Amino acid sequence: MRWGTAAVVAAAAAGAAVLVIGRRASERMVRPGAGPGAGGSESGPVLVQSLAAGRVTFNRRPESLRPGRWALEWEDGGHAVVEEILHRDEQGVTRRLVRADRGTLVPGTEVRFTPRVHLGDPTRALGLAFTDTAAEGELGPLPAWRVDGTRGTWVILVHGPEADRQQTLPVLPVLHRLGLPTLSVTYRGDEGAPASPDGLSHFGETEWRDIESAVRLALDSGAGRVILYGWSVGATMVLQTAARSDWAHAVRGIVLDSAVLDLPASARRDAARAGFTGVAAELGALAAQGRTGVDLADFSRLAEGTDLRVPTLVLHSPDDQLAPFGTVQRLAAARHDVVSLQRFPGAEHAALWNSAPDHYGELLRRWLTPLL
């Protein structure tokens, strides 16, 4: 009997350990804000070696060698922006310093490279006039930034779950130049928006209804058609809205930046980013399903493009460490009639604009123009 009791206790302990590991491994996927600010594009600490007029030199690290335009953030709220690499050698990397807008940057400062080049609202960040408004969601008001334009087609901008509305700021200038009114929206779980009843993210399975509320707000405010634009899991929400909304007939086009379409694979990868690998990562994916009640495999319909009915621009990095590139490749091949896939080699998840700002903006302008 003692051996039998010991076996039962050991099995129970093992089962409890499995549950704990799975829960911890799933935390970043199911709890908004549990991870870094933009899909894992945060860097480790990089040391400022020296500064000169319009330039800053860092120790040589993969982060300091990233191409494109990046923010530097450091303790006490410091924020600066750097662009192209001016010089590199084994000792350091010198980049153009665009601006240092908060805090004091001095040699010896440890900084992190982040995608958050623009901070604040559209006026503070870009000088664009905007209105604070809100969509009426099923759980309550959902704050949104409205930037007016001259066109009858509005763009609904949906940030990813590890970011906020500031993620939409980099694309507002090109949309504004095209005359497109925009709504940078929030959804359940965001700051200022109602909490999800269970406090968890549902990978768009429930959040899409908040995006539908934004579509209704645009239509009620005079929009004739809408373009849905989403980042990361925000792109998943966009696809859910286009497929399931009663107002789907108003959708003129879709833009997907770093779309998460293979949710089981992304759940495993996200667990790995948190340090859980192998069996633990698999447990994290299973735990994400169990905690949310969402069957991640059901999202395969989105990846197949079965419900796509309008022109769709897919922007993705072959090197995305969260959302597998092969999934969007298959989508583009299966629905080549409506899907245009544009690659951003070397870019990180949900940081495509940072890697090549001018190229990204020009691609967006050229794709949107025929839809106006």
N, C-alpha and C positions, 0 to 999 in steps of 0.2 A: 504493500500500500504506500509505504514511504517513497519507493521509486516512482510509483504512479503519480503521487502528489507532486513530486519534484518535477516530473516531466510536464505536468499541467502548468505548474508555475513557470517553468522555463519557456513553454510555448506562449503563455500569456505575456511574459516579459518581452519575448521576441516580437510578438504581434504589436505590443505597445511601442516598441522601438521603431518598427516599420511605420506605424502611424505618425510618430513624431518626426521621423526623417521625411516622410512624404509631405507632411504639413509645412515643415520648414522649407523644403525644396520648392514648394508651390507658392510661397508667400509673395514673391515678386510679381507673379502673373495675376494673382487674384486680389491683391491689395493695392489699389491705386496709390502711387507716391512712395511705394516701398523701395523702388529702385532709383537710379540716377535720373537726371533731368531730361534726357532725350534718347531713350532707347539704348543706353550702354555706350554713348559716345563720350562720356566723361573720361578723363585721363588720370593717371597717377601723377604725383607731384613732379613738377619740372622746375629747375632752379634758374632764376634770372642771374646771368653772369655779369652783364654790363648793359648800360644804356647810352645812347647818343641821340642826336637830333633825328627824329623820325625812324629810329631803329632800336631793336632790343635783341640781345644775344642770350641764348639759353644753352644749358648743357644738352648734348646730343642724345635725344631719346626718340622713340617712334612717334610720340605725341608732338614733339617740336618739329618733326619732319612732315607732318600732315600737310598736304597741299590745300590751298584755298584760304578762306577767311574764317577766323576763329576768335572766340572770346577767351580772355584770360580772367580767371577769378581767383581771389585769394582771401585770406582771413579778413574779418572786419568789413566785409561787403565790397572789397576791391573789384574793379571791373575795367578791362581794357580790351582793345581789338587789334589783332595783327593780321597781316595779309601775306604776300608772297615771300618766299625765301630769297634773301639777297646774297647770302654766302653760307657755305657749310664746309666744315672740315672735321677732323677727328676730335677736336677740342670743343666745338660748339656749332650752333646754328643761329644765324642772324636773320631776322625777319623785319619787314616794314611795320612800324608801329603806326596804326591809323589814328587811334585816340586812346587816352586814358581818362575815363570819365568819372570814376569813383575810386577813392582811396589814393594812396601814394605807392607807385611802383619804384622800387630801389633794388640795387644789386643785393643778392642774397635772399630775395623774396621767393618763396615756394608758391607756384601758381598751378592751376589746373586748366587745361584746354577744354572748353565746352562749346556747344553749338550756339549758345545764347548770345549772339552778336547784338541783337536788339532787345532792350529791356523797356518795360512800361507799356503804355497804351499806344495806339497809332499816332497820336499827336506828339507825345513826348519822345517816342522812338524815331518817327519818320516825318513829323510835321504835317500829317494828314488829319484833316478835320474828321471827327467821328461823333457818333451818338451812342450813349449807353442805352441799350434796350433789353428786352427779355422775351423769350418764347415761353408760352404757357405749356409746360410739360405735364404729364400725368401725375408727377410727384410734386409739382410746384414750379415757380418761375425759374427759367434758365437764362442767366445773363449772357448778353452778346454785345460785341462791338459792331456797329453798323457804319460803314463808310459808303457814302452815296456816290453814284455815278450817273452817266447819261443813258446807259443801255437799259433795255427791258429784261435782259438776262442777268440774274444775280448769281454770285458764287457763294456757296455755303462751305466754310472752311472748318475742318474737324481735326483738332490736334490729337496726338497719340496719348496713351494712358500714363506715360511717365513724364509728360510735359504739361503745358497749359496753353492758353491762347497766345502767348508770346511766340510759340512755334510758328504761328501763321504770319507773323510780321514780315519776314523776308520777302514774301511773294506779293504783299499788298501794293508796292509801287508799280509793278508791271501790270497788275490787274487794274489799278487806278488809271494808268496811262491808256489802257484800252477802253476806259469808260464803264467798267463793270462794277456795279454796286456789290459790296461784300458784307457777309455776316461771319464774324469769327465767333464760334459758338462754344457753349459749355454743355456738359451732360452730367448725369447723376454721378455723385462722388467728387466732382470738381469743387474747388473753393468757391463759395458763394452760391453753389447749386445744391439742390436737395441731395441728401445721402441716399445711396442704394439701400433698400430695406435691410439687407443683410450685411451692408458695409463692404461688399466685394464687387470686383469687376466681373462681368459676364461675357467678355470678349465680343461685345456687340449684340449679343442675343437679346438683351433687354435695352441696352443703350440706344439702339437704332431708333427706338420710338421717340427719344429726345431729339434726334436729328430730324425725324419727321416733323416734330413740332417746329423746328427752325424753318423747314421748308414751308410749312403753313404760314409762319410769320412773314416770310418773304412774299408769298403769293398774296396774302392779305394786305401787304404794304405796297403792292403794285407790280410785283415781278410777273412777267409773262412766262418765263422758263427759269430753270435753275441748273447750275453746274455744281456737282458734288465733288469735294476735294478733301481727301483725308490722308493722314500720315499714320503708318504703323497699324495698330489695331483700330485707329480712327478710320483707316481705309476699309477695314472689315465692316465697320459700322455703316460707312457710305454704301458699300455693296449690299448690305442687308436692307438699307433704306430703299435703294433702287429696285430691289427684288420684291419687297414686301409691302411697301407703303401704298396707301390708297391714292397718294398724289404722285406716284411714279411716272404718270403720263407727262408731268411737268419737267422731268429730268431731260436736259439737252445734252449733257456730257458728263464724264467722270474722270477725275484725276486721282491716281493712286501713287503715293510716295512711300516706298518701302513697305508695301502691303504685306500684312501677316495673313497668309492664305492657308498654310499648312499648320494648323494650331497645335496638333500633337507634337510635331517636330519643333515648333517654336517654344512650346512649354518645356521640352527637354533641353533645348539650347539655353533657355533663360535660367533653368535650374543649374546648368553647368556654369553660367556666368556668375552665379552666386556661390560656386564652389562645390556643387553636387554633381557627380559624374556617375556613369555606369548605371547600376541598379537604382541608385538614389535619384538620378535624373528621371528614370522611368517612373519611380514612385511619385515624384513631383508632378508629372503629367497626369497620373491617375488621381492624385489628391486634388489637383485643380478641377478635374471633372467632378469628383465627389463633393467637394466643398461648394461648388456653384450649381450643381445639377445640370450642367451643360455637357452634352455629348460632343466632344471636340471633333469626332469623326464626321458628324453631321455637316460640318462646314465644307466638306469636299465639294459640294455643289457650287460654292462660290469659286473655288479654285478651277473648276471645269468651265466656268463662264456660261453655264446653262442659261442664266437669267439676264445676261447682258444684252441690251437692246439699243444702246447708244454708243457713239464714239467714246473710247476709253484710252487715256494716256497712262501708261504704266512706267514709272520711273523707279529704277532699282539698281542696286549694286551687286555685281557677281560675287563680291567679297562680304556681303551682309552676313554677320555672325548670328543673327536672330531669325530672320525670315529667309528660308532657302531660296536661292535664285532659280533653281530648277523648276519650282512651282510656277513662278510667273512666266518662265520660258514655255512651259506646257500650256499655260493659259493663252499666251500670245499665239502659239501654233494652232491651238484648237479654235480660237476665235479671231483669226487674222483678218476677218471681215470688218471688225470693229476695234481691235486692240492694236495700239502702237506701243512697242516696247523700246525704251531708251535706257541704255546702260551707263552707269557711272562707276567705272573700274576703280577699285581702291577705296571707295567711299564707305563710310560706316552707316549702320542702320539709322534711318531718319535724319541723317546729316548730309544728304546729297547736295543740297544747296551750298552748304559750307565748303564742300570739296571743289566746286566749280560754279561760283555765283553767277557769272555772266553767261556761261553756257546754259545753265539751268533756266535763267530768265528768258533767254532767247528761244530755247525749245518750247517753253510755255507760251510765249507770245505767238510763235509760228503755228502752234497746234490750235490755240484758241481762236485765232483770227477768222478761219472759215466758219466757225460756229456763231459768230456775232451777227 
